[in-house]
């Protein structure tokens, strides 16, 4: 595998700060959630449990063998979770992006717009859906007006 310019390196989630934080505090989180109310939904508990097993050889692996060089390595199973695991979320995002680009979206130029808010504003928008809808409407009007101004002046400006 190294002949092709890359070598597989197992990610070691058990040595990362997020993994350690979940491992060290999950029991406390679940106990406090049960004290306060009905606890966390089962799928949340399941996602956290799977995250703690994701990428850890002790929780399962596949042995992969290169036919040409006969080299073998172990590849740990992943949780394929949607909520907690950053590695699986990144993989899912990458696979989805490839699918969209190769099979769904037409091959034309695109422009991506991102709207970001300070944390305090995010919390207000989260709690007031009507306000969020109004902000989105204003944002879209501004983007569409900007695009119309680009259409009237060729070529498109560089970003």
N, C-alpha and C positions, 0 to 999 in steps of 0.2 A: 504494500500500500504506500510505502514511503517513496517508491519509484515514481509515483504520479504527483509528487510534490506535497502530499499531505499525509498525516498520520492520525488515526483515531485517538482521541484522548477522552476518556470517560469524564463527564462532568461529575463533580463530587458535591452534590447538594448538601450532604450532611456537614460540610465545612463552611456553609454560607451563613450569614447573619440572619436572613429571613427563616431559614430552616431551623436554626438554633432557637430563634424567638418562638416559633410555633411549637417546637418540641418541648421547650421549657415552660411554656405558658398555656398550652391547650387545655390541660386538665383544669387549671384555674378558671379559664374563660368559660368552659362548659359548666363548671360548678356554679359560677356566679350567674350565668344565664339561667340556670335552673332555679336559683334562689329568687331572682327578680321576677321571673314569669314562667312561661312554659318551656323555656330553653330555646336553643337554636333549632331550626328545621333539620330533619335527619340528613337531607342532602348536603347541608353545610358541614355537619359533623363528618359525613362520609368523605367529602372533598378534602377536609383537613387530614383525615386518616390516610387517604390515598396519597396526598402530597408528601406525608412523612415516609412513605414507601417508594415514591417515585425516584428512579435513578439509583437506588441503593441495591447493590448486588445481593445482599442478604435476603431481600424480598423477591427475588426472582431475576433470572437473566437468560439470555440465549447465547449459545456458543457459536461464533461465526468463524468460518474457515475460508481462507483464500485458496482457491484451486490452483493458482499458478505458483505461489510461493510457499504454500502450505502453512502459512502463519495463522494462528488462532487467537481470538480475543473474546472477551465476555462483554456483552452489551446488556446493561440493566434494563428491565421493563420500565415503561413510563406509565403514569396514571391516566393520561389523556383527559385530564380534568379541564373544566371550563372556568372555574372560579378562582382557585387559589394558586395553582402552580404556574410560576412565571415561564418555566421552560416549555411546558405543554401549551400554554397560551401563545407563546411566540411561534411555536411550530404550527399551531392551528392558523394563526394570522398569516404566516408565510404561505401555507398550502392554499388558503382561501385567496390570497392575493394572486398567486400563480394561476389558479383556476379562473379568476375574473379576467386577468390580462390575456390569457391564452384562449379562453373558450366563451367568454360572455361579452366583454366590452369590445366595441369596434376599434380598429387600429387607427386612431386619430389622436391628435395632441390633446392633452388634458391639463387642467390647472386645478390645483387643490387649494382650498381655502380652509383655514383653521381659525376658530373663534375660541379665545381663552379668557378666563376671568380670574381675578384674585380669589383666594380661598373663601373669604367672607362673603363675596358676591355669589360664589358657587352654592353655598349653603342656603342663601336666600332663594336663589333660582330653583334649587332642589325642592324646597318646601312650598313654593308657589308656582304651580304649573302654568297658570294663566300668564304670569309675568314672564316665565321662560318662553312661552309661545309668542308673546309680544316682542321680546328681545330677538328671537329668531326671525320674526317677520321683518323687523328693522334691518337686521344683518343681511337677509336675503335681498331686500330692496336695494341696499347699498352695493352688494356684489353685482346684482343684475344691472344697475345703473353704470357701474364701472365697466362691465363687459360691453354694454352698449356703446360707451365712449371709446373702447378699444376697437369695436367694429367700424366706427366712423373714421378711425385713423389707422391705416395700414402702414407697416406691418405691426404684429403684436409686440408690445414692449418686452424686453428681456427682464427676467426676474432673478 
